[in-house]
């Protein structure tokens, strides 16, 4: 996405779903460590916000595809 470009609510929802799927894969792969790090809903929400901010330059399709390869 280009700087200053608006995204549709549909694309925003797909991006949020991609971040949720990323964290689901982390949870399933690293169960004990995941809960040790993200033990509360507040910590999990903050982590998702930080990751979303870092990954916002990538389209949701890129994030989804990366989950297949990890």
CHARMM internal coordinates of N, CA and C (Angstrom, degrees):
IC EDIT
DIST 1 N 1 CA 1.4347
DIST 1 CA 1 C 1.5208
ANGL 1 N 1 CA 1 C 108.66
DIST 1 C 2 N 1.3188
ANGL 1 CA 1 C 2 N 116.20
DIHE 1 N 1 CA 1 C 2 N 139.23
DIST 2 N 2 CA 1.4530
ANGL 1 C 2 N 2 CA 121.79
DIHE 1 CA 1 C 2 N 2 CA 178.91
DIST 2 CA 2 C 1.5233
ANGL 2 N 2 CA 2 C 110.00
DIHE 1 C 2 N 2 CA 2 C -80.30
DIST 2 C 3 N 1.3516
ANGL 2 CA 2 C 3 N 115.27
DIHE 2 N 2 CA 2 C 3 N 152.82
DIST 3 N 3 CA 1.4498
ANGL 2 C 3 N 3 CA 120.12
DIHE 2 CA 2 C 3 N 3 CA 178.41
DIST 3 CA 3 C 1.5200
ANGL 3 N 3 CA 3 C 110.39
DIHE 2 C 3 N 3 CA 3 C -59.40
DIST 3 C 4 N 1.3094
ANGL 3 CA 3 C 4 N 116.27
DIHE 3 N 3 CA 3 C 4 N 137.28
DIST 4 N 4 CA 1.4492
ANGL 3 C 4 N 4 CA 121.14
DIHE 3 CA 3 C 4 N 4 CA 178.83
DIST 4 CA 4 C 1.5124
ANGL 4 N 4 CA 4 C 114.94
DIHE 3 C 4 N 4 CA 4 C 79.81
DIST 4 C 5 N 1.3141
ANGL 4 CA 4 C 5 N 117.52
DIHE 4 N 4 CA 4 C 5 N -5.15
DIST 5 N 5 CA 1.4644
ANGL 4 C 5 N 5 CA 121.46
DIHE 4 CA 4 C 5 N 5 CA -178.97
DIST 5 CA 5 C 1.5247
ANGL 5 N 5 CA 5 C 108.78
DIHE 4 C 5 N 5 CA 5 C -78.65
DIST 5 C 6 N 1.3162
ANGL 5 CA 5 C 6 N 116.80
DIHE 5 N 5 CA 5 C 6 N 133.42
DIST 6 N 6 CA 1.4660
ANGL 5 C 6 N 6 CA 122.11
DIHE 5 CA 5 C 6 N 6 CA 177.84
DIST 6 CA 6 C 1.5286
ANGL 6 N 6 CA 6 C 109.03
DIHE 5 C 6 N 6 CA 6 C -81.79
DIST 6 C 7 N 1.3235
ANGL 6 CA 6 C 7 N 115.36
DIHE 6 N 6 CA 6 C 7 N 146.27
DIST 7 N 7 CA 1.4580
ANGL 6 C 7 N 7 CA 118.88
DIHE 6 CA 6 C 7 N 7 CA 175.64
DIST 7 CA 7 C 1.5296
ANGL 7 N 7 CA 7 C 108.55
DIHE 6 C 7 N 7 CA 7 C -110.53
DIST 7 C 8 N 1.3028
ANGL 7 CA 7 C 8 N 115.83
DIHE 7 N 7 CA 7 C 8 N 150.16
DIST 8 N 8 CA 1.4617
ANGL 7 C 8 N 8 CA 120.61
DIHE 7 CA 7 C 8 N 8 CA -179.64
DIST 8 CA 8 C 1.5268
ANGL 8 N 8 CA 8 C 109.30
DIHE 7 C 8 N 8 CA 8 C -73.58
DIST 8 C 9 N 1.3139
ANGL 8 CA 8 C 9 N 116.07
DIHE 8 N 8 CA 8 C 9 N 159.30
DIST 9 N 9 CA 1.4640
ANGL 8 C 9 N 9 CA 119.61
DIHE 8 CA 8 C 9 N 9 CA 178.44
DIST 9 CA 9 C 1.5300
ANGL 9 N 9 CA 9 C 110.54
DIHE 8 C 9 N 9 CA 9 C -63.94
DIST 9 C 10 N 1.3270
ANGL 9 CA 9 C 10 N 116.36
DIHE 9 N 9 CA 9 C 10 N -31.47
DIST 10 N 10 CA 1.4589
ANGL 9 C 10 N 10 CA 120.49
DIHE 9 CA 9 C 10 N 10 CA 177.10
DIST 10 CA 10 C 1.5321
ANGL 10 N 10 CA 10 C 110.63
DIHE 9 C 10 N 10 CA 10 C -64.87
DIST 10 C 11 N 1.3330
ANGL 10 CA 10 C 11 N 116.60
DIHE 10 N 10 CA 10 C 11 N -46.16
DIST 11 N 11 CA 1.4642
ANGL 10 C 11 N 11 CA 120.25
DIHE 10 CA 10 C 11 N 11 CA 178.41
DIST 11 CA 11 C 1.5265
ANGL 11 N 11 CA 11 C 111.15
DIHE 10 C 11 N 11 CA 11 C -65.76
DIST 11 C 12 N 1.3290
ANGL 11 CA 11 C 12 N 116.55
DIHE 11 N 11 CA 11 C 12 N -37.16
DIST 12 N 12 CA 1.4603
ANGL 11 C 12 N 12 CA 120.00
DIHE 11 CA 11 C 12 N 12 CA 178.34
DIST 12 CA 12 C 1.5282
ANGL 12 N 12 CA 12 C 109.54
DIHE 11 C 12 N 12 CA 12 C -63.29
DIST 12 C 13 N 1.3255
ANGL 12 CA 12 C 13 N 117.15
DIHE 12 N 12 CA 12 C 13 N -44.37
DIST 13 N 13 CA 1.4613
ANGL 12 C 13 N 13 CA 120.86
DIHE 12 CA 12 C 13 N 13 CA 179.08
DIST 13 CA 13 C 1.5313
ANGL 13 N 13 CA 13 C 110.75
DIHE 12 C 13 N 13 CA 13 C -62.91
DIST 13 C 14 N 1.3050
ANGL 13 CA 13 C 14 N 117.74
DIHE 13 N 13 CA 13 C 14 N -40.32
DIST 14 N 14 CA 1.4708
ANGL 13 C 14 N 14 CA 120.83
DIHE 13 CA 13 C 14 N 14 CA 178.16
DIST 14 CA 14 C 1.5241
ANGL 14 N 14 CA 14 C 111.09
DIHE 13 C 14 N 14 CA 14 C -65.52
DIST 14 C 15 N 1.3438
ANGL 14 CA 14 C 15 N 116.70
DIHE 14 N 14 CA 14 C 15 N -35.99
DIST 15 N 15 CA 1.4623
ANGL 14 C 15 N 15 CA 120.74
DIHE 14 CA 14 C 15 N 15 CA 177.16
DIST 15 CA 15 C 1.5266
ANGL 15 N 15 CA 15 C 110.15
DIHE 14 C 15 N 15 CA 15 C -65.50
DIST 15 C 16 N 1.3247
ANGL 15 CA 15 C 16 N 117.14
DIHE 15 N 15 CA 15 C 16 N -44.45
DIST 16 N 16 CA 1.4655
ANGL 15 C 16 N 16 CA 121.48
DIHE 15 CA 15 C 16 N 16 CA 177.72
DIST 16 CA 16 C 1.5253
ANGL 16 N 16 CA 16 C 109.96
DIHE 15 C 16 N 16 CA 16 C -60.72
DIST 16 C 17 N 1.3139
ANGL 16 CA 16 C 17 N 117.34
DIHE 16 N 16 CA 16 C 17 N -42.67
DIST 17 N 17 CA 1.4625
ANGL 16 C 17 N 17 CA 121.29
DIHE 16 CA 16 C 17 N 17 CA 177.71
DIST 17 CA 17 C 1.5269
ANGL 17 N 17 CA 17 C 111.17
DIHE 16 C 17 N 17 CA 17 C -63.20
DIST 17 C 18 N 1.3220
ANGL 17 CA 17 C 18 N 117.58
DIHE 17 N 17 CA 17 C 18 N -37.62
DIST 18 N 18 CA 1.4688
ANGL 17 C 18 N 18 CA 121.12
DIHE 17 CA 17 C 18 N 18 CA 177.89
DIST 18 CA 18 C 1.5269
ANGL 18 N 18 CA 18 C 110.73
DIHE 17 C 18 N 18 CA 18 C -63.78
DIST 18 C 19 N 1.3390
ANGL 18 CA 18 C 19 N 117.05
DIHE 18 N 18 CA 18 C 19 N -41.93
DIST 19 N 19 CA 1.4715
ANGL 18 C 19 N 19 CA 120.88
DIHE 18 CA 18 C 19 N 19 CA 177.86
DIST 19 CA 19 C 1.5302
ANGL 19 N 19 CA 19 C 109.54
DIHE 18 C 19 N 19 CA 19 C -65.61
DIST 19 C 20 N 1.3343
ANGL 19 CA 19 C 20 N 117.15
DIHE 19 N 19 CA 19 C 20 N -42.89
DIST 20 N 20 CA 1.4656
ANGL 19 C 20 N 20 CA 120.36
DIHE 19 CA 19 C 20 N 20 CA 176.96
DIST 20 CA 20 C 1.5266
ANGL 20 N 20 CA 20 C 111.32
DIHE 19 C 20 N 20 CA 20 C -60.14
DIST 20 C 21 N 1.3229
ANGL 20 CA 20 C 21 N 116.97
DIHE 20 N 20 CA 20 C 21 N -41.57
DIST 21 N 21 CA 1.4690
ANGL 20 C 21 N 21 CA 121.06
DIHE 20 CA 20 C 21 N 21 CA 178.37
DIST 21 CA 21 C 1.5232
ANGL 21 N 21 CA 21 C 111.49
DIHE 20 C 21 N 21 CA 21 C -65.10
DIST 21 C 22 N 1.3167
ANGL 21 CA 21 C 22 N 116.63
DIHE 21 N 21 CA 21 C 22 N -37.12
DIST 22 N 22 CA 1.4628
ANGL 21 C 22 N 22 CA 121.27
DIHE 21 CA 21 C 22 N 22 CA 176.64
DIST 22 CA 22 C 1.5272
ANGL 22 N 22 CA 22 C 109.73
DIHE 21 C 22 N 22 CA 22 C -60.34
DIST 22 C 23 N 1.3160
ANGL 22 CA 22 C 23 N 116.35
DIHE 22 N 22 CA 22 C 23 N -47.70
DIST 23 N 23 CA 1.4639
ANGL 22 C 23 N 23 CA 119.65
DIHE 22 CA 22 C 23 N 23 CA -179.38
DIST 23 CA 23 C 1.5299
ANGL 23 N 23 CA 23 C 111.78
DIHE 22 C 23 N 23 CA 23 C -69.58
DIST 23 C 24 N 1.3045
ANGL 23 CA 23 C 24 N 118.04
DIHE 23 N 23 CA 23 C 24 N -31.89
DIST 24 N 24 CA 1.4626
ANGL 23 C 24 N 24 CA 120.53
DIHE 23 CA 23 C 24 N 24 CA 174.89
DIST 24 CA 24 C 1.5238
ANGL 24 N 24 CA 24 C 110.32
DIHE 23 C 24 N 24 CA 24 C -63.52
DIST 24 C 25 N 1.3226
ANGL 24 CA 24 C 25 N 116.50
DIHE 24 N 24 CA 24 C 25 N -42.75
DIST 25 N 25 CA 1.4716
ANGL 24 C 25 N 25 CA 119.93
DIHE 24 CA 24 C 25 N 25 CA 179.02
DIST 25 CA 25 C 1.5256
ANGL 25 N 25 CA 25 C 110.32
DIHE 24 C 25 N 25 CA 25 C -64.37
DIST 25 C 26 N 1.3403
ANGL 25 CA 25 C 26 N 117.06
DIHE 25 N 25 CA 25 C 26 N -40.17
DIST 26 N 26 CA 1.4691
ANGL 25 C 26 N 26 CA 120.22
DIHE 25 CA 25 C 26 N 26 CA 176.71
DIST 26 CA 26 C 1.5260
ANGL 26 N 26 CA 26 C 110.57
DIHE 25 C 26 N 26 CA 26 C -63.04
DIST 26 C 27 N 1.3199
ANGL 26 CA 26 C 27 N 116.18
DIHE 26 N 26 CA 26 C 27 N -42.55
DIST 27 N 27 CA 1.4656
ANGL 26 C 27 N 27 CA 120.59
DIHE 26 CA 26 C 27 N 27 CA 179.81
DIST 27 CA 27 C 1.5276
ANGL 27 N 27 CA 27 C 111.55
DIHE 26 C 27 N 27 CA 27 C -61.85
DIST 27 C 28 N 1.3262
ANGL 27 CA 27 C 28 N 116.11
DIHE 27 N 27 CA 27 C 28 N -45.46
DIST 28 N 28 CA 1.4622
ANGL 27 C 28 N 28 CA 119.62
DIHE 27 CA 27 C 28 N 28 CA -179.17
DIST 28 CA 28 C 1.5243
ANGL 28 N 28 CA 28 C 112.88
DIHE 27 C 28 N 28 CA 28 C -69.41
DIST 28 C 29 N 1.3208
ANGL 28 CA 28 C 29 N 116.53
DIHE 28 N 28 CA 28 C 29 N -32.28
DIST 29 N 29 CA 1.4652
ANGL 28 C 29 N 29 CA 120.63
DIHE 28 CA 28 C 29 N 29 CA -177.72
DIST 29 CA 29 C 1.5266
ANGL 29 N 29 CA 29 C 113.09
DIHE 28 C 29 N 29 CA 29 C -82.59
DIST 29 C 30 N 1.3232
ANGL 29 CA 29 C 30 N 116.27
DIHE 29 N 29 CA 29 C 30 N -33.52
DIST 30 N 30 CA 1.4736
ANGL 29 C 30 N 30 CA 121.13
DIHE 29 CA 29 C 30 N 30 CA -172.87
DIST 30 CA 30 C 1.5256
ANGL 30 N 30 CA 30 C 109.88
DIHE 29 C 30 N 30 CA 30 C -129.39
DIST 30 C 31 N 1.3153
ANGL 30 CA 30 C 31 N 116.77
DIHE 30 N 30 CA 30 C 31 N 52.70
DIST 31 N 31 CA 1.4580
ANGL 30 C 31 N 31 CA 123.22
DIHE 30 CA 30 C 31 N 31 CA -170.75
DIST 31 CA 31 C 1.5390
ANGL 31 N 31 CA 31 C 112.71
DIHE 30 C 31 N 31 CA 31 C -47.19
DIST 31 C 32 N 1.3017
ANGL 31 CA 31 C 32 N 118.30
DIHE 31 N 31 CA 31 C 32 N -61.99
DIST 32 N 32 CA 1.4615
ANGL 31 C 32 N 32 CA 121.60
DIHE 31 CA 31 C 32 N 32 CA -175.05
DIST 32 CA 32 C 1.5284
ANGL 32 N 32 CA 32 C 110.80
DIHE 31 C 32 N 32 CA 32 C -62.34
DIST 32 C 33 N 1.3314
ANGL 32 CA 32 C 33 N 116.86
DIHE 32 N 32 CA 32 C 33 N -49.54
DIST 33 N 33 CA 1.4559
ANGL 32 C 33 N 33 CA 120.40
DIHE 32 CA 32 C 33 N 33 CA -179.04
DIST 33 CA 33 C 1.5302
ANGL 33 N 33 CA 33 C 111.22
DIHE 32 C 33 N 33 CA 33 C -63.45
DIST 33 C 34 N 1.3278
ANGL 33 CA 33 C 34 N 116.90
DIHE 33 N 33 CA 33 C 34 N -37.65
DIST 34 N 34 CA 1.4586
ANGL 33 C 34 N 34 CA 121.85
DIHE 33 CA 33 C 34 N 34 CA 179.70
DIST 34 CA 34 C 1.5246
ANGL 34 N 34 CA 34 C 110.24
DIHE 33 C 34 N 34 CA 34 C -58.87
DIST 34 C 35 N 1.3225
ANGL 34 CA 34 C 35 N 116.87
DIHE 34 N 34 CA 34 C 35 N -48.83
DIST 35 N 35 CA 1.4635
ANGL 34 C 35 N 35 CA 120.07
DIHE 34 CA 34 C 35 N 35 CA -178.35
DIST 35 CA 35 C 1.5188
ANGL 35 N 35 CA 35 C 112.45
DIHE 34 C 35 N 35 CA 35 C -72.36
DIST 35 C 36 N 1.3072
ANGL 35 CA 35 C 36 N 116.83
DIHE 35 N 35 CA 35 C 36 N -25.60
DIST 36 N 36 CA 1.4609
ANGL 35 C 36 N 36 CA 119.51
DIHE 35 CA 35 C 36 N 36 CA 175.84
DIST 36 CA 36 C 1.5288
ANGL 36 N 36 CA 36 C 110.15
DIHE 35 C 36 N 36 CA 36 C -68.96
DIST 36 C 37 N 1.3225
ANGL 36 CA 36 C 37 N 117.02
DIHE 36 N 36 CA 36 C 37 N -39.28
DIST 37 N 37 CA 1.4626
ANGL 36 C 37 N 37 CA 121.94
DIHE 36 CA 36 C 37 N 37 CA -179.38
DIST 37 CA 37 C 1.5249
ANGL 37 N 37 CA 37 C 111.81
DIHE 36 C 37 N 37 CA 37 C -81.61
DIST 37 C 38 N 1.3200
ANGL 37 CA 37 C 38 N 117.26
DIHE 37 N 37 CA 37 C 38 N -45.96
DIST 38 N 38 CA 1.4732
ANGL 37 C 38 N 38 CA 122.66
DIHE 37 CA 37 C 38 N 38 CA -175.30
DIST 38 CA 38 C 1.5264
ANGL 38 N 38 CA 38 C 110.09
DIHE 37 C 38 N 38 CA 38 C -110.52
DIST 38 C 39 N 1.2962
ANGL 38 CA 38 C 39 N 117.57
DIHE 38 N 38 CA 38 C 39 N 53.26
DIST 39 N 39 CA 1.4545
ANGL 38 C 39 N 39 CA 122.05
DIHE 38 CA 38 C 39 N 39 CA -172.63
DIST 39 CA 39 C 1.5137
ANGL 39 N 39 CA 39 C 116.39
DIHE 38 C 39 N 39 CA 39 C -68.77
DIST 39 C 40 N 1.3211
ANGL 39 CA 39 C 40 N 118.12
DIHE 39 N 39 CA 39 C 40 N -19.92
DIST 40 N 40 CA 1.4661
ANGL 39 C 40 N 40 CA 119.89
DIHE 39 CA 39 C 40 N 40 CA -179.81
DIST 40 CA 40 C 1.5265
ANGL 40 N 40 CA 40 C 109.72
DIHE 39 C 40 N 40 CA 40 C -120.80
DIST 40 C 41 N 1.3156
ANGL 40 CA 40 C 41 N 115.27
DIHE 40 N 40 CA 40 C 41 N 158.27
DIST 41 N 41 CA 1.4690
ANGL 40 C 41 N 41 CA 119.74
DIHE 40 CA 40 C 41 N 41 CA 177.47
DIST 41 CA 41 C 1.5245
ANGL 41 N 41 CA 41 C 110.91
DIHE 40 C 41 N 41 CA 41 C -60.52
DIST 41 C 42 N 1.3177
ANGL 41 CA 41 C 42 N 116.04
DIHE 41 N 41 CA 41 C 42 N -36.32
DIST 42 N 42 CA 1.4703
ANGL 41 C 42 N 42 CA 120.20
DIHE 41 CA 41 C 42 N 42 CA 179.72
DIST 42 CA 42 C 1.5293
ANGL 42 N 42 CA 42 C 111.32
DIHE 41 C 42 N 42 CA 42 C -63.26
DIST 42 C 43 N 1.3193
ANGL 42 CA 42 C 43 N 116.64
DIHE 42 N 42 CA 42 C 43 N -45.28
DIST 43 N 43 CA 1.4711
ANGL 42 C 43 N 43 CA 120.28
DIHE 42 CA 42 C 43 N 43 CA 179.34
DIST 43 CA 43 C 1.5195
ANGL 43 N 43 CA 43 C 111.38
DIHE 42 C 43 N 43 CA 43 C -65.89
DIST 43 C 44 N 1.3317
ANGL 43 CA 43 C 44 N 116.53
DIHE 43 N 43 CA 43 C 44 N -38.81
DIST 44 N 44 CA 1.4604
ANGL 43 C 44 N 44 CA 120.91
DIHE 43 CA 43 C 44 N 44 CA 178.77
DIST 44 CA 44 C 1.5295
ANGL 44 N 44 CA 44 C 110.38
DIHE 43 C 44 N 44 CA 44 C -65.28
DIST 44 C 45 N 1.3159
ANGL 44 CA 44 C 45 N 117.06
DIHE 44 N 44 CA 44 C 45 N -44.16
DIST 45 N 45 CA 1.4698
ANGL 44 C 45 N 45 CA 120.67
DIHE 44 CA 44 C 45 N 45 CA 178.92
DIST 45 CA 45 C 1.5196
ANGL 45 N 45 CA 45 C 111.45
DIHE 44 C 45 N 45 CA 45 C -62.37
DIST 45 C 46 N 1.3233
ANGL 45 CA 45 C 46 N 116.56
DIHE 45 N 45 CA 45 C 46 N -42.14
DIST 46 N 46 CA 1.4676
ANGL 45 C 46 N 46 CA 120.22
DIHE 45 CA 45 C 46 N 46 CA 179.01
DIST 46 CA 46 C 1.5250
ANGL 46 N 46 CA 46 C 110.53
DIHE 45 C 46 N 46 CA 46 C -64.32
DIST 46 C 47 N 1.3220
ANGL 46 CA 46 C 47 N 117.40
DIHE 46 N 46 CA 46 C 47 N -41.19
DIST 47 N 47 CA 1.4636
ANGL 46 C 47 N 47 CA 120.82
DIHE 46 CA 46 C 47 N 47 CA 178.62
DIST 47 CA 47 C 1.5240
ANGL 47 N 47 CA 47 C 110.79
DIHE 46 C 47 N 47 CA 47 C -63.07
DIST 47 C 48 N 1.3302
ANGL 47 CA 47 C 48 N 116.83
DIHE 47 N 47 CA 47 C 48 N -42.67
DIST 48 N 48 CA 1.4684
ANGL 47 C 48 N 48 CA 120.43
DIHE 47 CA 47 C 48 N 48 CA 178.84
DIST 48 CA 48 C 1.5235
ANGL 48 N 48 CA 48 C 110.57
DIHE 47 C 48 N 48 CA 48 C -62.34
DIST 48 C 49 N 1.3341
ANGL 48 CA 48 C 49 N 116.68
DIHE 48 N 48 CA 48 C 49 N -40.53
DIST 49 N 49 CA 1.4754
ANGL 48 C 49 N 49 CA 119.70
DIHE 48 CA 48 C 49 N 49 CA 177.76
DIST 49 CA 49 C 1.5244
ANGL 49 N 49 CA 49 C 111.18
DIHE 48 C 49 N 49 CA 49 C -62.45
DIST 49 C 50 N 1.3284
ANGL 49 CA 49 C 50 N 116.57
DIHE 49 N 49 CA 49 C 50 N -43.83
DIST 50 N 50 CA 1.4655
ANGL 49 C 50 N 50 CA 120.43
DIHE 49 CA 49 C 50 N 50 CA 179.79
DIST 50 CA 50 C 1.5254
ANGL 50 N 50 CA 50 C 111.68
DIHE 49 C 50 N 50 CA 50 C -63.91
DIST 50 C 51 N 1.3194
ANGL 50 CA 50 C 51 N 116.74
DIHE 50 N 50 CA 50 C 51 N -44.53
DIST 51 N 51 CA 1.4621
ANGL 50 C 51 N 51 CA 120.46
DIHE 50 CA 50 C 51 N 51 CA 178.52
DIST 51 CA 51 C 1.5236
ANGL 51 N 51 CA 51 C 110.72
DIHE 50 C 51 N 51 CA 51 C -65.01
DIST 51 C 52 N 1.3289
ANGL 51 CA 51 C 52 N 116.92
DIHE 51 N 51 CA 51 C 52 N -41.83
DIST 52 N 52 CA 1.4711
ANGL 51 C 52 N 52 CA 120.17
DIHE 51 CA 51 C 52 N 52 CA 179.11
DIST 52 CA 52 C 1.5207
ANGL 52 N 52 CA 52 C 110.29
DIHE 51 C 52 N 52 CA 52 C -61.65
DIST 52 C 53 N 1.3081
ANGL 52 CA 52 C 53 N 117.00
DIHE 52 N 52 CA 52 C 53 N -41.21
DIST 53 N 53 CA 1.4694
ANGL 52 C 53 N 53 CA 120.15
DIHE 52 CA 52 C 53 N 53 CA 178.57
DIST 53 CA 53 C 1.5316
ANGL 53 N 53 CA 53 C 110.68
DIHE 52 C 53 N 53 CA 53 C -62.98
DIST 53 C 54 N 1.3177
ANGL 53 CA 53 C 54 N 116.55
DIHE 53 N 53 CA 53 C 54 N -41.27
DIST 54 N 54 CA 1.4673
ANGL 53 C 54 N 54 CA 120.68
DIHE 53 CA 53 C 54 N 54 CA -179.79
DIST 54 CA 54 C 1.5240
ANGL 54 N 54 CA 54 C 112.89
DIHE 53 C 54 N 54 CA 54 C -70.19
DIST 54 C 55 N 1.3298
ANGL 54 CA 54 C 55 N 116.81
DIHE 54 N 54 CA 54 C 55 N -31.31
DIST 55 N 55 CA 1.4625
ANGL 54 C 55 N 55 CA 121.33
DIHE 54 CA 54 C 55 N 55 CA -175.43
DIST 55 CA 55 C 1.5261
ANGL 55 N 55 CA 55 C 113.88
DIHE 54 C 55 N 55 CA 55 C -99.83
DIST 55 C 56 N 1.3223
ANGL 55 CA 55 C 56 N 118.05
DIHE 55 N 55 CA 55 C 56 N 4.12
DIST 56 N 56 CA 1.4648
ANGL 55 C 56 N 56 CA 120.21
DIHE 55 CA 55 C 56 N 56 CA -173.86
DIST 56 CA 56 C 1.5226
ANGL 56 N 56 CA 56 C 114.24
DIHE 55 C 56 N 56 CA 56 C -63.49
DIST 56 C 57 N 1.3292
ANGL 56 CA 56 C 57 N 117.25
DIHE 56 N 56 CA 56 C 57 N -18.70
DIST 57 N 57 CA 1.4677
ANGL 56 C 57 N 57 CA 118.89
DIHE 56 CA 56 C 57 N 57 CA 178.86
DIST 57 CA 57 C 1.5282
ANGL 57 N 57 CA 57 C 112.36
DIHE 56 C 57 N 57 CA 57 C -78.47
DIST 57 C 58 N 1.3259
ANGL 57 CA 57 C 58 N 116.48
DIHE 57 N 57 CA 57 C 58 N -8.99
DIST 58 N 58 CA 1.4620
ANGL 57 C 58 N 58 CA 121.18
DIHE 57 CA 57 C 58 N 58 CA -179.79
DIST 58 CA 58 C 1.5226
ANGL 58 N 58 CA 58 C 110.29
DIHE 57 C 58 N 58 CA 58 C -101.88
DIST 58 C 59 N 1.3231
ANGL 58 CA 58 C 59 N 118.16
DIHE 58 N 58 CA 58 C 59 N 139.61
DIST 59 N 59 CA 1.4649
ANGL 58 C 59 N 59 CA 119.85
DIHE 58 CA 58 C 59 N 59 CA 176.23
DIST 59 CA 59 C 1.5341
ANGL 59 N 59 CA 59 C 110.13
DIHE 58 C 59 N 59 CA 59 C -69.71
DIST 59 C 60 N 1.3097
ANGL 59 CA 59 C 60 N 115.66
DIHE 59 N 59 CA 59 C 60 N 155.11
DIST 60 N 60 CA 1.4663
ANGL 59 C 60 N 60 CA 120.15
DIHE 59 CA 59 C 60 N 60 CA -178.88
DIST 60 CA 60 C 1.5217
ANGL 60 N 60 CA 60 C 111.42
DIHE 59 C 60 N 60 CA 60 C -58.08
DIST 60 C 61 N 1.3184
ANGL 60 CA 60 C 61 N 117.72
DIHE 60 N 60 CA 60 C 61 N -31.22
DIST 61 N 61 CA 1.4710
ANGL 60 C 61 N 61 CA 119.74
DIHE 60 CA 60 C 61 N 61 CA -179.96
DIST 61 CA 61 C 1.5278
ANGL 61 N 61 CA 61 C 111.26
DIHE 60 C 61 N 61 CA 61 C -64.68
DIST 61 C 62 N 1.3056
ANGL 61 CA 61 C 62 N 116.40
DIHE 61 N 61 CA 61 C 62 N -35.69
DIST 62 N 62 CA 1.4746
ANGL 61 C 62 N 62 CA 120.82
DIHE 61 CA 61 C 62 N 62 CA 178.22
DIST 62 CA 62 C 1.5381
ANGL 62 N 62 CA 62 C 110.31
DIHE 61 C 62 N 62 CA 62 C -65.50
DIST 62 C 63 N 1.3182
ANGL 62 CA 62 C 63 N 116.29
DIHE 62 N 62 CA 62 C 63 N -43.07
DIST 63 N 63 CA 1.4652
ANGL 62 C 63 N 63 CA 120.73
DIHE 62 CA 62 C 63 N 63 CA 178.93
DIST 63 CA 63 C 1.5252
ANGL 63 N 63 CA 63 C 109.88
DIHE 62 C 63 N 63 CA 63 C -64.88
DIST 63 C 64 N 1.3218
ANGL 63 CA 63 C 64 N 116.90
DIHE 63 N 63 CA 63 C 64 N -45.58
DIST 64 N 64 CA 1.4606
ANGL 63 C 64 N 64 CA 121.07
DIHE 63 CA 63 C 64 N 64 CA 178.05
DIST 64 CA 64 C 1.5257
ANGL 64 N 64 CA 64 C 111.86
DIHE 63 C 64 N 64 CA 64 C -58.74
DIST 64 C 65 N 1.3184
ANGL 64 CA 64 C 65 N 116.75
DIHE 64 N 64 CA 64 C 65 N -45.10
DIST 65 N 65 CA 1.4634
ANGL 64 C 65 N 65 CA 120.24
DIHE 64 CA 64 C 65 N 65 CA 179.77
DIST 65 CA 65 C 1.5319
ANGL 65 N 65 CA 65 C 111.86
DIHE 64 C 65 N 65 CA 65 C -65.03
DIST 65 C 66 N 1.3193
ANGL 65 CA 65 C 66 N 116.64
DIHE 65 N 65 CA 65 C 66 N -36.15
DIST 66 N 66 CA 1.4660
ANGL 65 C 66 N 66 CA 119.46
DIHE 65 CA 65 C 66 N 66 CA -179.94
DIST 66 CA 66 C 1.5220
ANGL 66 N 66 CA 66 C 111.47
DIHE 65 C 66 N 66 CA 66 C -64.96
DIST 66 C 67 N 1.3284
ANGL 66 CA 66 C 67 N 116.80
DIHE 66 N 66 CA 66 C 67 N -29.62
DIST 67 N 67 CA 1.4649
ANGL 66 C 67 N 67 CA 119.86
DIHE 66 CA 66 C 67 N 67 CA 179.57
DIST 67 CA 67 C 1.5218
ANGL 67 N 67 CA 67 C 112.45
DIHE 66 C 67 N 67 CA 67 C -67.51
DIST 67 C 68 N 1.3127
ANGL 67 CA 67 C 68 N 116.06
DIHE 67 N 67 CA 67 C 68 N -25.58
DIST 68 N 68 CA 1.4613
ANGL 67 C 68 N 68 CA 120.64
DIHE 67 CA 67 C 68 N 68 CA 178.46
DIST 68 CA 68 C 1.5306
ANGL 68 N 68 CA 68 C 110.14
DIHE 67 C 68 N 68 CA 68 C -70.03
DIST 68 C 69 N 1.3234
ANGL 68 CA 68 C 69 N 115.90
DIHE 68 N 68 CA 68 C 69 N -31.92
DIST 69 N 69 CA 1.4659
ANGL 68 C 69 N 69 CA 120.95
DIHE 68 CA 68 C 69 N 69 CA -172.95
DIST 69 CA 69 C 1.5195
ANGL 69 N 69 CA 69 C 114.18
DIHE 68 C 69 N 69 CA 69 C -95.24
DIST 69 C 70 N 1.3245
ANGL 69 CA 69 C 70 N 117.84
DIHE 69 N 69 CA 69 C 70 N 1.34
DIST 70 N 70 CA 1.4718
ANGL 69 C 70 N 70 CA 118.34
DIHE 69 CA 69 C 70 N 70 CA 177.96
DIST 70 CA 70 C 1.5014
ANGL 70 N 70 CA 70 C 110.17
DIHE 69 C 70 N 70 CA 70 C -114.66
END
COOR INIT
IC SEED 1 N 1 CA 1 C
IC BUILD
